[in-house]
Amino acid sequence: MSQKAFSLTAGVLFLLVALGHFLRIVFGLSFVVQGVSVPMWASAIAVVITGFLAYHGLRLARKSLSRV
């Protein structure tokens, strides 16, 4: 797999995860893992981290594309 394809795939996946957490915050959805309710602030942190990773993955994919 080329660096461009990997970076693009990773960027899109992280973007989808960030979007899911963002929508959870917006709609106030509850999330329970093995009987423990996950607090909303955990999703806020997840939005920041996965958004950062998505941004850098997509940026790297775009840089790889411009070199070709």
N, C-alpha and C positions, 0 to 999 in steps of 0.2 A: 504494500500500500504506500502510495506516495505521501510526502509530508503535507501537500495541499489537501488531499482527500482526507487524511487523518484529522488535520486541523479543522477542516470544514465540518466533518462528522461530529467531532468533539464539541465544537462551538454550537452547532445546532442542538445537540442533546442537552448541553448545559443551559442553553436558552429556553428549551422546553421545560426543564426542571425549574428554572427561575420563574417562568411564567406560571407554572402550577402553584408555586409557593405564593406568588403575588396574588393570584386569583383566590387562594385560600384566605389571605388577609382581607382582600376587598369584600368577599362574600361572607366572611366570618365562619367558615366551615371548621368543624371540629375534626381532629385527627387523633386516633387512638392506636397505640402500638402495644400489644400484649397487655391490654387493660389499663395502660397509663396514657393519660391525655397529654399530648404534646402542646406546650404553650405557644401562643401566637408569636412571642418574641423569637422563638427558634426559627420560625419561617422567615421572619424579618432578616435574621442573620443569614439564612440560606439564600435569600434573594440577593443580598449583597455579594456573597461569596460566589454563587453560581453565575450571577450576572457578570462579575469580574472575569471569571474563567471563560464565559461565553464570548465576551468582548475580545479577550486576548486570543482565543481560538479562531474567531472569525477574522480578526486583524492579521493573524499569522497566515491564514489561508489566502487572504487577499494579497499579502506580500509575496507569497509563493506563486500566485497567479501572475503577478506583474513581472516576475523574473523569467517566466517561460516565454 
